[in-house]
Amino acid sequence: MGGPAEIDGECHQECNNFLNSPFVVDGITYANSEHYFQWAKCVREADRERILKVTDAMEAWSIGNSVLLR
């Protein structure tokens, strides 16, 4: 699950997949990498839309673990 990475004994928040850091792929904006990962593994478009609508990465994770996956 999400969380910062420890690299050479130092905590790196920028490696946290739950860190809000919006980015765009093919014209779709994702709040963070967790949103992108959960979106990408969904089969149904309705489930993908649900993931894009939530703002919290934990919610995106929760949705992604309760829907039909690829």
N, CA and C of each residue as an Amber inpcrd file, in Angstrom:
protein
   210
   0.8310000  -1.1690000   0.0000000   0.0000000   0.0000000   0.0000000
   0.8800000   1.2390000   0.0000000   0.2620000   2.3980000  -0.0220000
   0.9910000   3.6530000  -0.1380000   1.8210000   3.9950000   1.0810000
   2.6880000   4.9150000   0.8810000   3.5480000   5.3880000   1.9410000
   4.8700000   5.8490000   1.3550000   5.5580000   6.6840000   2.0900000
   6.8470000   7.1480000   1.5950000   7.8500000   6.0060000   1.5640000
   8.8550000   6.1530000   0.7350000   9.9100000   5.1450000   0.6390000
  11.0810000   5.5580000   1.5140000  11.7380000   4.5720000   2.0670000
  12.9740000   4.8460000   2.7860000  14.1170000   4.4180000   1.8760000
  14.9470000   5.3730000   1.5220000  16.0620000   5.1220000   0.6160000
  17.3360000   5.5860000   1.3050000  18.2700000   4.6820000   1.4450000
  19.5280000   4.9820000   2.1310000  19.2890000   5.6240000   3.4890000
  18.2660000   5.1190000   4.2080000  17.9750000   5.6020000   5.5450000
  17.2200000   6.9130000   5.6140000  16.8350000   7.4610000   4.4630000
  16.1020000   8.7290000   4.4410000  14.7000000   8.5190000   3.9010000
  13.7300000   9.2010000   4.5150000  12.3260000   9.1270000   4.1020000
  12.1040000  10.0280000   2.8900000  11.5070000   9.4720000   1.8390000
  11.2400000  10.2250000   0.6120000   9.7360000  10.2360000   0.3130000
   9.0720000  11.3270000   0.7120000   7.6340000  11.4700000   0.4740000
   7.2910000  11.4480000  -1.0140000   8.2070000  11.9040000  -1.8500000
   7.9250000  11.9720000  -3.2910000   7.7580000  10.5900000  -3.9100000
   8.0990000   9.5550000  -3.1930000   7.9200000   8.1740000  -3.6840000
   6.6210000   7.5570000  -3.1830000   5.8090000   8.3030000  -2.4820000
   4.5510000   7.8320000  -1.9270000   3.4830000   7.8500000  -3.0190000
   2.9360000   6.7000000  -3.3710000   1.9220000   6.6550000  -4.4250000
   0.6060000   7.2720000  -3.9770000   0.4600000   7.6080000  -2.6990000
  -0.7420000   8.2850000  -2.2130000  -0.5500000   9.8040000  -2.1450000
   0.6430000  10.2850000  -2.4500000   0.9360000  11.7160000  -2.4200000
   0.1940000  12.4220000  -3.5500000  -0.6150000  13.4160000  -3.2000000
  -1.3170000  14.1570000  -4.2430000  -0.3130000  14.9570000  -5.0670000
  -0.2170000  14.5640000  -6.3120000   0.6890000  15.1810000  -7.2660000
   0.0840000  14.9680000  -8.6530000  -0.9120000  15.7830000  -9.0050000
  -1.6650000  15.5580000 -10.2410000  -0.7760000  15.4990000 -11.4900000
  -1.1850000  14.6220000 -12.4120000  -0.5020000  14.4990000 -13.6950000
  -1.5150000  14.0630000 -14.7420000  -1.1710000  14.2450000 -16.0080000
  -2.0790000  13.9640000 -17.1180000  -1.4760000  12.8850000 -18.0170000
  -2.2940000  11.8960000 -18.3590000  -1.9250000  10.8520000 -19.3120000
  -3.0560000  10.7590000 -20.3250000  -2.7530000  10.9300000 -21.5850000
  -3.7480000  10.8500000 -22.6630000  -4.9790000  11.7150000 -22.3930000
  -4.7500000  12.9020000 -21.8440000  -5.8240000  13.8580000 -21.6150000
  -6.6280000  13.6290000 -20.3430000  -6.2900000  12.6440000 -19.5480000
  -6.9940000  12.3530000 -18.2920000  -6.0900000  12.7730000 -17.1380000
  -6.6530000  13.5560000 -16.2090000  -5.8930000  14.0050000 -15.0450000
  -6.1150000  13.0470000 -13.8790000  -5.0190000  12.6030000 -13.3000000
  -5.0420000  11.7090000 -12.1420000  -4.4920000  12.4750000 -10.9510000
  -5.1080000  12.2940000  -9.7870000  -4.6880000  13.0210000  -8.5840000
  -3.3300000  12.5490000  -8.0780000  -3.0240000  11.2910000  -8.3190000
  -1.7680000  10.7020000  -7.8450000  -1.5690000   9.3680000  -8.5470000
  -0.4580000   8.7370000  -8.2970000  -0.1760000   7.4730000  -8.9900000
  -1.1000000   6.3430000  -8.5420000  -1.6070000   6.4080000  -7.3150000
  -2.5560000   5.3830000  -6.8540000  -3.8490000   5.4370000  -7.6620000
  -4.3360000   6.6440000  -7.9230000  -5.5230000   6.7960000  -8.7680000
  -5.2730000   6.1910000 -10.1570000  -4.1220000   6.4710000 -10.7290000
  -3.7970000   5.9520000 -12.0620000  -3.7540000   4.4240000 -12.0600000
  -3.0830000   3.8420000 -11.0750000  -2.9580000   2.3910000 -10.9990000
  -4.3230000   1.7300000 -10.8520000  -5.1480000   2.2450000  -9.9440000
  -6.4740000   1.6530000  -9.7280000  -7.3460000   1.8290000 -10.9660000
  -7.2770000   2.9870000 -11.6080000  -8.0390000   3.2540000 -12.8360000
  -7.6350000   2.2680000 -13.9300000  -6.3470000   2.0630000 -14.0900000
  -5.8340000   1.2330000 -15.1850000  -6.2180000  -0.2340000 -15.0590000
  -6.4290000  -0.7190000 -13.8540000  -6.7390000  -2.1350000 -13.7090000
  -8.2330000  -2.4510000 -13.7590000  -9.0860000  -1.4160000 -13.8830000
 -10.5330000  -1.6160000 -13.9700000 -10.9600000  -2.0370000 -15.3730000
 -12.0050000  -2.8350000 -15.4200000 -12.5640000  -3.2850000 -16.6960000
 -13.6880000  -2.3450000 -17.1530000 -14.5590000  -1.9820000 -16.2380000
 -15.7420000  -1.1930000 -16.5900000 -15.4670000   0.3110000 -16.5160000
 -15.9640000   1.0040000 -17.5010000 -15.7990000   2.4620000 -17.5570000
 -16.4410000   3.1430000 -16.3550000 -17.5740000   2.6500000 -15.9000000
 -18.2460000   3.2450000 -14.7350000 -17.3510000   3.1890000 -13.4990000
 -16.6210000   2.0990000 -13.3330000 -15.7040000   1.9820000 -12.1970000
 -14.5370000   2.9420000 -12.3410000 -14.0620000   3.1050000 -13.5500000
 -12.9780000   4.0700000 -13.7990000 -13.4300000   5.4840000 -13.4430000
 -14.6450000   5.8180000 -13.8130000 -15.1850000   7.1460000 -13.5020000
 -15.3020000   7.3480000 -11.9960000 -15.7230000   6.3210000 -11.2820000
 -15.8140000   6.4040000  -9.8150000 -14.4550000   6.7280000  -9.2130000
 -13.4230000   6.0830000  -9.7220000 -12.0760000   6.3220000  -9.2050000
 -11.6250000   7.7500000  -9.4920000 -11.9160000   8.2400000 -10.6800000
 -11.5020000   9.6060000 -11.0230000 -12.2330000  10.6580000 -10.1950000
 -13.4490000  10.3510000  -9.7380000 -14.2490000  11.3310000  -8.9910000
 -13.8120000  11.4990000  -7.5430000 -13.2220000  10.4700000  -6.9500000
 -12.8150000  10.6060000  -5.5490000 -11.4970000  11.3760000  -5.4690000
 -11.3210000  12.0760000  -4.3660000 -10.1080000  12.8910000  -4.2220000
  -9.0660000  12.2340000  -3.3220000  -9.4890000  11.2630000  -2.5510000
  -8.6050000  10.6080000  -1.6020000  -8.0300000   9.3250000  -2.1940000
  -6.7250000   9.1530000  -2.1070000  -6.0670000   7.9740000  -2.6710000
  -6.5380000   6.6860000  -2.0070000  -6.8300000   6.7470000  -0.7140000
  -7.3090000   5.5590000  -0.0110000  -8.6760000   5.1390000  -0.5530000
  -9.5080000   6.1140000  -0.8970000 -10.8070000   5.7980000  -1.5130000
 -10.6110000   5.1500000  -2.8690000  -9.6880000   5.6660000  -3.6550000
  -9.3880000   5.0800000  -4.9670000  -8.9060000   3.6480000  -4.7920000
  -8.0510000   3.4220000  -3.8100000  -7.5580000   2.0830000  -3.5130000
  -8.7070000   1.1550000  -3.1310000  -9.5950000   1.6530000  -2.2930000
 -10.7360000   0.8700000  -1.8250000 -11.6530000   0.4820000  -2.9950000
 -11.9400000   1.4200000  -3.8610000 -12.7630000   1.1320000  -5.0400000
 -12.0780000   0.0930000  -5.9210000 -10.8010000   0.2940000  -6.1560000
 -10.0470000  -0.6230000  -7.0050000  -9.9980000  -2.0430000  -6.4680000
 -10.1940000  -2.1900000  -5.1770000 -10.1800000  -3.5200000  -4.5680000
 -11.5730000  -4.1050000  -4.4100000 -12.5760000  -3.4360000  -4.9670000
 -13.9450000  -3.9450000  -4.8440000 -14.6570000  -4.0580000  -6.1940000
 -13.9210000  -3.9020000  -7.2920000 -14.5430000  -3.9330000  -8.6220000
 -13.9290000  -5.0400000  -9.4840000 -14.5680000  -5.2880000 -10.6150000
 -14.0550000  -6.2760000 -11.5780000 -12.7540000  -5.7440000 -12.1750000
 -11.7240000  -6.5810000 -12.1340000 -10.4060000  -6.1690000 -12.6020000
 -10.0050000  -6.9060000 -13.8530000  -9.0170000  -6.3780000 -14.5350000
  -8.4700000  -7.0130000 -15.7430000  -7.8370000  -8.3320000 -15.3920000
